[in-house]
């Protein structure tokens, strides 16, 4: 978690908020080379859409 590496937090709440923000960024925004350069959320949405389309064929 490069965003948090070496960072010190004053409160536990501040640390928790930063971790949550990082996880949301990682899953919603960060492009993954192993997922054809889309975010994990987009990959999952596309996968479910493809499964539904295949089931309806």
VOGU-177084 format. One record per atom (N, C-alpha, C, O): residue number from 1; atom name; x, y, z. Coordinates in steps of 0.2 Angstrom, whole numbers, plus 5000, padded with zeros to 4 digits. Layout:
N
(zavex NUM; "CA"; (X; Y; Z)) ...
% end
This chain:
57
(zavex 1; "N"; (5004; 4994; 5000)) (zavex 1; "CA"; (5000; 5000; 5000)) (zavex 1; "C"; (5004; 5006; 5000)) (zavex 1; "O"; (5006; 5009; 5005)) (zavex 2; "N"; (5007; 5008; 4994)) (zavex 2; "CA"; (5012; 5013; 4993)) (zavex 2; "C"; (5009; 5020; 4996)) (zavex 2; "O"; (5013; 5024; 4998)) (zavex 3; "N"; (5002; 5021; 4995)) (zavex 3; "CA"; (4999; 5027; 4998)) (zavex 3; "C"; (5000; 5028; 5005)) (zavex 3; "O"; (5001; 5034; 5008)) (zavex 4; "N"; (5001; 5023; 5009)) (zavex 4; "CA"; (5001; 5023; 5016)) (zavex 4; "C"; (5008; 5022; 5019)) (zavex 4; "O"; (5009; 5023; 5025)) (zavex 5; "N"; (5012; 5019; 5015)) (zavex 5; "CA"; (5019; 5017; 5017)) (zavex 5; "C"; (5022; 5023; 5021)) (zavex 5; "O"; (5023; 5029; 5018)) (zavex 6; "N"; (5024; 5022; 5027)) (zavex 6; "CA"; (5028; 5027; 5031)) (zavex 6; "C"; (5024; 5033; 5034)) (zavex 6; "O"; (5027; 5037; 5037)) (zavex 7; "N"; (5018; 5033; 5032)) (zavex 7; "CA"; (5013; 5038; 5035)) (zavex 7; "C"; (5011; 5037; 5042)) (zavex 7; "O"; (5010; 5031; 5044)) (zavex 8; "N"; (5011; 5042; 5046)) (zavex 8; "CA"; (5009; 5041; 5053)) (zavex 8; "C"; (5003; 5045; 5054)) (zavex 8; "O"; (5001; 5050; 5051)) (zavex 9; "N"; (4998; 5042; 5058)) (zavex 9; "CA"; (4992; 5045; 5059)) (zavex 9; "C"; (4991; 5047; 5066)) (zavex 9; "O"; (4994; 5043; 5071)) (zavex 10; "N"; (4987; 5052; 5067)) (zavex 10; "CA"; (4986; 5055; 5074)) (zavex 10; "C"; (4981; 5050; 5078)) (zavex 10; "O"; (4982; 5049; 5083)) (zavex 11; "N"; (4976; 5048; 5074)) (zavex 11; "CA"; (4971; 5044; 5077)) (zavex 11; "C"; (4969; 5038; 5073)) (zavex 11; "O"; (4971; 5037; 5067)) (zavex 12; "N"; (4966; 5033; 5076)) (zavex 12; "CA"; (4964; 5027; 5073)) (zavex 12; "C"; (4959; 5028; 5067)) (zavex 12; "O"; (4960; 5025; 5062)) (zavex 13; "N"; (4955; 5033; 5069)) (zavex 13; "CA"; (4950; 5035; 5064)) (zavex 13; "C"; (4953; 5038; 5057)) (zavex 13; "O"; (4951; 5036; 5052)) (zavex 14; "N"; (4958; 5042; 5058)) (zavex 14; "CA"; (4962; 5044; 5052)) (zavex 14; "C"; (4965; 5039; 5048)) (zavex 14; "O"; (4964; 5039; 5042)) (zavex 15; "N"; (4968; 5034; 5052)) (zavex 15; "CA"; (4971; 5028; 5048)) (zavex 15; "C"; (4966; 5024; 5045)) (zavex 15; "O"; (4966; 5022; 5039)) (zavex 16; "N"; (4960; 5023; 5048)) (zavex 16; "CA"; (4955; 5019; 5045)) (zavex 16; "C"; (4952; 5023; 5039)) (zavex 16; "O"; (4951; 5019; 5034)) (zavex 17; "N"; (4951; 5029; 5039)) (zavex 17; "CA"; (4948; 5033; 5033)) (zavex 17; "C"; (4953; 5033; 5028)) (zavex 17; "O"; (4951; 5032; 5022)) (zavex 18; "N"; (4960; 5033; 5029)) (zavex 18; "CA"; (4964; 5033; 5023)) (zavex 18; "C"; (4965; 5026; 5020)) (zavex 18; "O"; (4965; 5025; 5014)) (zavex 19; "N"; (4964; 5021; 5024)) (zavex 19; "CA"; (4964; 5014; 5022)) (zavex 19; "C"; (4958; 5013; 5017)) (zavex 19; "O"; (4958; 5010; 5012)) (zavex 20; "N"; (4952; 5015; 5020)) (zavex 20; "CA"; (4946; 5014; 5016)) (zavex 20; "C"; (4946; 5018; 5009)) (zavex 20; "O"; (4944; 5016; 5004)) (zavex 21; "N"; (4949; 5024; 5009)) (zavex 21; "CA"; (4950; 5028; 5003)) (zavex 21; "C"; (4955; 5025; 4998)) (zavex 21; "O"; (4953; 5025; 4992)) (zavex 22; "N"; (4960; 5021; 5001)) (zavex 22; "CA"; (4964; 5018; 4997)) (zavex 22; "C"; (4961; 5012; 4993)) (zavex 22; "O"; (4962; 5011; 4987)) (zavex 23; "N"; (4957; 5008; 4997)) (zavex 23; "CA"; (4954; 5002; 4995)) (zavex 23; "C"; (4949; 5004; 4989)) (zavex 23; "O"; (4948; 5001; 4984)) (zavex 24; "N"; (4945; 5009; 4991)) (zavex 24; "CA"; (4940; 5012; 4986)) (zavex 24; "C"; (4944; 5014; 4979)) (zavex 24; "O"; (4942; 5012; 4974)) (zavex 25; "N"; (4949; 5017; 4980)) (zavex 25; "CA"; (4953; 5019; 4974)) (zavex 25; "C"; (4956; 5013; 4970)) (zavex 25; "O"; (4955; 5013; 4964)) (zavex 26; "N"; (4958; 5009; 4974)) (zavex 26; "CA"; (4961; 5003; 4971)) (zavex 26; "C"; (4956; 4999; 4967)) (zavex 26; "O"; (4958; 4996; 4961)) (zavex 27; "N"; (4950; 4998; 4970)) (zavex 27; "CA"; (4945; 4994; 4966)) (zavex 27; "C"; (4941; 4997; 4961)) (zavex 27; "O"; (4939; 4994; 4957)) (zavex 28; "N"; (4940; 5004; 4962)) (zavex 28; "CA"; (4936; 5008; 4957)) (zavex 28; "C"; (4940; 5011; 4952)) (zavex 28; "O"; (4937; 5013; 4946)) (zavex 29; "N"; (4946; 5013; 4953)) (zavex 29; "CA"; (4949; 5018; 4949)) (zavex 29; "C"; (4956; 5015; 4945)) (zavex 29; "O"; (4957; 5015; 4939)) (zavex 30; "N"; (4960; 5011; 4949)) (zavex 30; "CA"; (4966; 5009; 4947)) (zavex 30; "C"; (4965; 5004; 4941)) (zavex 30; "O"; (4961; 4999; 4942)) (zavex 31; "N"; (4969; 5005; 4936)) (zavex 31; "CA"; (4968; 5000; 4930)) (zavex 31; "C"; (4973; 4994; 4931)) (zavex 31; "O"; (4979; 4996; 4933)) (zavex 32; "N"; (4971; 4988; 4930)) (zavex 32; "CA"; (4975; 4982; 4931)) (zavex 32; "C"; (4977; 4979; 4925)) (zavex 32; "O"; (4973; 4978; 4921)) (zavex 33; "N"; (4983; 4978; 4924)) (zavex 33; "CA"; (4986; 4975; 4917)) (zavex 33; "C"; (4983; 4968; 4916)) (zavex 33; "O"; (4982; 4966; 4911)) (zavex 34; "N"; (4982; 4965; 4922)) (zavex 34; "CA"; (4980; 4958; 4921)) (zavex 34; "C"; (4972; 4957; 4920)) (zavex 34; "O"; (4969; 4952; 4918)) (zavex 35; "N"; (4969; 4963; 4920)) (zavex 35; "CA"; (4962; 4964; 4919)) (zavex 35; "C"; (4960; 4968; 4913)) (zavex 35; "O"; (4955; 4971; 4912)) (zavex 36; "N"; (4965; 4967; 4908)) (zavex 36; "CA"; (4964; 4971; 4902)) (zavex 36; "C"; (4964; 4979; 4903)) (zavex 36; "O"; (4960; 4982; 4899)) (zavex 37; "N"; (4967; 4981; 4908)) (zavex 37; "CA"; (4968; 4988; 4909)) (zavex 37; "C"; (4961; 4991; 4911)) (zavex 37; "O"; (4960; 4997; 4909)) (zavex 38; "N"; (4957; 4988; 4915)) (zavex 38; "CA"; (4951; 4991; 4918)) (zavex 38; "C"; (4951; 4990; 4925)) (zavex 38; "O"; (4955; 4986; 4928)) (zavex 39; "N"; (4947; 4993; 4929)) (zavex 39; "CA"; (4947; 4993; 4936)) (zavex 39; "C"; (4944; 4986; 4938)) (zavex 39; "O"; (4940; 4983; 4934)) (zavex 40; "N"; (4945; 4984; 4944)) (zavex 40; "CA"; (4942; 4978; 4946)) (zavex 40; "C"; (4934; 4978; 4946)) (zavex 40; "O"; (4931; 4973; 4944)) (zavex 41; "N"; (4932; 4984; 4948)) (zavex 41; "CA"; (4924; 4985; 4948)) (zavex 41; "C"; (4922; 4984; 4941)) (zavex 41; "O"; (4917; 4981; 4940)) (zavex 42; "N"; (4925; 4988; 4936)) (zavex 42; "CA"; (4923; 4987; 4929)) (zavex 42; "C"; (4923; 4980; 4926)) (zavex 42; "O"; (4919; 4978; 4923)) (zavex 43; "N"; (4929; 4977; 4928)) (zavex 43; "CA"; (4930; 4970; 4926)) (zavex 43; "C"; (4924; 4966; 4928)) (zavex 43; "O"; (4921; 4962; 4924)) (zavex 44; "N"; (4922; 4966; 4934)) (zavex 44; "CA"; (4917; 4962; 4937)) (zavex 44; "C"; (4910; 4964; 4934)) (zavex 44; "O"; (4906; 4959; 4932)) (zavex 45; "N"; (4909; 4970; 4933)) (zavex 45; "CA"; (4902; 4972; 4930)) (zavex 45; "C"; (4902; 4969; 4922)) (zavex 45; "O"; (4897; 4967; 4920)) (zavex 46; "N"; (4908; 4970; 4919)) (zavex 46; "CA"; (4908; 4967; 4912)) (zavex 46; "C"; (4907; 4960; 4912)) (zavex 46; "O"; (4904; 4957; 4908)) (zavex 47; "N"; (4910; 4956; 4917)) (zavex 47; "CA"; (4910; 4949; 4917)) (zavex 47; "C"; (4902; 4947; 4919)) (zavex 47; "O"; (4900; 4942; 4915)) (zavex 48; "N"; (4899; 4950; 4923)) (zavex 48; "CA"; (4892; 4949; 4925)) (zavex 48; "C"; (4888; 4950; 4919)) (zavex 48; "O"; (4883; 4946; 4917)) (zavex 49; "N"; (4889; 4955; 4915)) (zavex 49; "CA"; (4885; 4957; 4909)) (zavex 49; "C"; (4886; 4951; 4904)) (zavex 49; "O"; (4881; 4949; 4901)) (zavex 50; "N"; (4892; 4949; 4903)) (zavex 50; "CA"; (4894; 4944; 4898)) (zavex 50; "C"; (4890; 4937; 4900)) (zavex 50; "O"; (4888; 4934; 4896)) (zavex 51; "N"; (4890; 4936; 4907)) (zavex 51; "CA"; (4887; 4930; 4909)) (zavex 51; "C"; (4879; 4930; 4908)) (zavex 51; "O"; (4876; 4925; 4906)) (zavex 52; "N"; (4876; 4936; 4909)) (zavex 52; "CA"; (4869; 4936; 4908)) (zavex 52; "C"; (4868; 4936; 4901)) (zavex 52; "O"; (4863; 4933; 4899)) (zavex 53; "N"; (4872; 4939; 4896)) (zavex 53; "CA"; (4871; 4939; 4889)) (zavex 53; "C"; (4871; 4931; 4887)) (zavex 53; "O"; (4867; 4929; 4883)) (zavex 54; "N"; (4876; 4928; 4889)) (zavex 54; "CA"; (4877; 4921; 4887)) (zavex 54; "C"; (4871; 4917; 4890)) (zavex 54; "O"; (4869; 4912; 4886)) (zavex 55; "N"; (4869; 4918; 4896)) (zavex 55; "CA"; (4863; 4914; 4898)) (zavex 55; "C"; (4857; 4915; 4894)) (zavex 55; "O"; (4853; 4911; 4894)) (zavex 56; "N"; (4856; 4921; 4892)) (zavex 56; "CA"; (4850; 4923; 4888)) (zavex 56; "C"; (4851; 4921; 4880)) (zavex 56; "O"; (4846; 4922; 4877)) (zavex 57; "N"; (4856; 4918; 4878)) (zavex 57; "CA"; (4857; 4916; 4871)) (zavex 57; "C"; (4854; 4910; 4870)) (zavex 57; "O"; (4855; 4907; 4864)) 
% end
